[in-house]
Amino acid sequence: MATQLSRRFVIAGATAAGSTIIVKPTRAADHKFVQYHNQPAGGTLHKNLVAMWDAVRAETNGRVETTVYPENNKIAGGDPEALKKLLAGEIQFFTLMGGIIGTVVPVAEAQQVPFAAKGMYLFPVAGFDNGMRQVTTVNRPIAKPDDFAGMKIRVPPGQMIFDTFAAFGAQPITTPANQIYDALKSGRVEAQENPLAIMQGYKLDEMVKYVSMTNHMWSGFNLMAHLSTWTALPDEIKGVIENNAAKYVRQQREEQGRLNAGLRDTFAARGIAFNEVDQAAFRARLPGVYVTWKDKLGNKCWSLLEAEVGKLG
């Protein structure tokens, strides 16, 4: 009897109790997707990706169902491995910073040209915000380029960011984002560079003692789809996804901006020391990096960048 509970029985019971339940048939999803990203579950990126895909599900009447996995579902290879999975179609959606996309499409490195952030903010709304990257250290602050000499600093995968810190005399070391804490704790690295929100999200403020406000690069999380999966979708579903992506990108950028701006006071109140830097001194160490990447990115891309931020190198 219990296994034969019908819609009519449910509605009748609800009516007898003085309320009415409208039961709509539930259709199975036509499209089941997986979305990866490298941020913790408590961050603005995860929150807005979940909200975005919930809205897509509602607006397509359940035809699209997407599961969002923070920290790339903790796969051992981090972002590079997740990118391989996207290209292979094993996951269908992924957010990733330009520097790592540059390992496949080199021009994407333009998003992270060091000490040239102004032009980045003129890009159309096409990616979630991470923010301006700052250098955080365990043993000493960074006030001038020479302070990087011999310093082991965690950086994300991407050749331009490696080239940048190598030009300062540092030793760049790569780990997945969710392993930065352990790398600092173990002494494998003595510094890392990220927006302040990443310090909070991964509890790096428990380890670092100094924040040098280098503002050396802007980074964002570009929403990407597996090409064949995207091409095969009906146009009306593509439209729903695109509209909601634009909506939640705007919302996340506002939230992330407020978070990054407010965390300086929060961390300073806990005893973390902040210092400003003279960007010109750091930029003066990068002519070789600029020449190399002008050649890699192409004259047109570089000219558009310099038109916004001035001559580089």
KEKE-700468 format. One record per residue (C-alpha): x, z, y. Coordinates in pm, whole numbers, plus 50000, padded with zeros to 5 digits. Each point is the difference from the previous one (the first is absolute). Layout:
<rs>
XZY ...
</rs>
This chain:
<rs>
500005000050000 502785009650244 501854967949931 496934979550092 499625013950353 498474971750201 499914990250366 496265007549997 500635035549875 502655006550267 497774987550280 496995019349872 502015032249982 501284995550352 496504993450133 498675031249831 502695020150170 498824987650336 502624973150064 500464963649918 503094984149852 500384962450033 502074987849709 501784966950048 501424981749701 503775001749987 501764967149940 503404997749844 502714988850239 500874963149989 503485007450131 502025031049910 503215003850197 502935023850032 501535008950339 503455015950020 501745015750299 503065022650033 498575028250211 498695034249888 496325005449934 499635022150309 501184973650246 498064977650237 500854968749800 498455012749678 496975013750178 499274967150174 500714978049698 497525020449798 497434997550279 500644962650034 499424992949633 496965023149989 498534979350283 500824967649818 498275013149688 496895009550197 499834967350194 500384978949686 497345020349815 502525011749745 501504965949925 503485011950104 501455032649870 503545010450090 502025030249893 502595011650254 503195016049869 502205020250239 503775001349949 499784967049810 498495019049707 503455016549973 501634970149832 503725005649956 501134969150190 498095008150319 499154972450248 502184972449849 498375004949659 496535001150153 500744967450183 500954984049668 496715012049855 498094984650291 501774966649961 499235000749628 496345008750056 500265033549823 498715016150320 497884980650246 500555017350335 503035017450147 501235012350338 503684996550079 502385001050296 501544967750122 503555008349901 499145000849631 497764969450021 503144983950140 501575001649655 497534972649905 499164984050338 503075005650225 498214993350330 497965031849945 503135019450095 499184990950362 497595029249995 502955024049992 502664986250232 501825031750110 499655013150355 497584971850084 496645016349944 498084987450303 499234966149848 498675015349683 497045015250175 498914965850121 499314988349647 496304994949922 498265027749807 501104991149650 501575031549866 499485037249988 502315021050216 502875021449883 501625005450340 503355001550173 502775011449769 502165030350088 503155013549834 499665034549845 503025019149869 500905031749816 503405009350146 500374985550349 498074979750257 500734963850084 500854995750368 502304969649990 500834972649746 503205017149887 497925029249871 498914977449714 503564995649870 500015006449626 496465014050003 497924993449689 496574989850127 496964990549800 498474966650104 497274978549843 500944967949820 500634971250240 503214983550109 499565002950376 499685037649996 503055002149771 501964978250241 498935021050298 501155033749869 503134985449845 500914987350348 499885036150121 502375010649720 497375017049784 499554996449624 496434987549938 498415011549673 496604989049871 497365021249828 496224996449971 498205018250280 498725027549771 503575008049891 501455006050348 499365037549979 501975003349676 502804978150136 500375023150300 499705031749793 502614988949748 502454988950269 499934964149880 499224991550362 500385020550318 497644980150218 496994977449991 498154978950256 496234996950031 497145006850239 499155036750042 496824996049797 502114992449693 501915032550057 496705018249985 498494980249712 502965005549770 500835034950133 503434989050116 499755025450283 500835026049734 503434983949963 501114984850331 501145019750303 500524972750259 497944970650125 501784974350213 497474978750187 501704966649943 496794979549994 502204974449828 497314979849821 496264996749979 498504997149656 496554993049868 498224994949672 498974963849956 496934994949784 500644973049741 498014984749718 501084982749682 499674963550103 498154986249698 497605029550001 499274995050369 499574962249970 497475004149721 497725023650195 496764986550150 500214994750375 497355026250075 502005026749819 503204989650175 498135003950330 498845035249914 503535010649904 501564984450312 497445015850235 500465034449851 503784996549994 499944993050375 497695029750061 502005025249802 503384987150121 498885008050355 498725034149898 503155009049804 502304988950282 498235023250241 500165029249756 503634994049909 500994996950366 498415033450084 501605016249696 503524987850081 499635010050365 498855035349921 502495008549727 502975004350234 498495031750145 498975011749654 503484996249855 501755013850308 497865031349974 501395004749648 503574999450130 500944963749934 502284987650279 499174967450179 502344978850211 499704967150187 502584972349966 501334972550223 498784968949822 502454977750187 502945016449824 498514992449660 498954964850092 503594993150109 501105004649637 497664973049871 501154965750131 501154990449651 496675010549849 498084980650264 502094968549947 499525001749623 496275004750023 499484974150270 501464975249754 497855012849713 496745001950195 500464967650192 500274991550368 496254997350059 499255034649862 502955015250187 499044983150328 496475013949978 501445034649943 502484998050287 497284987050232 498335034149961 502935024449977 502834982350179 503324987049875 501255015449678 503694999949912 
</rs>
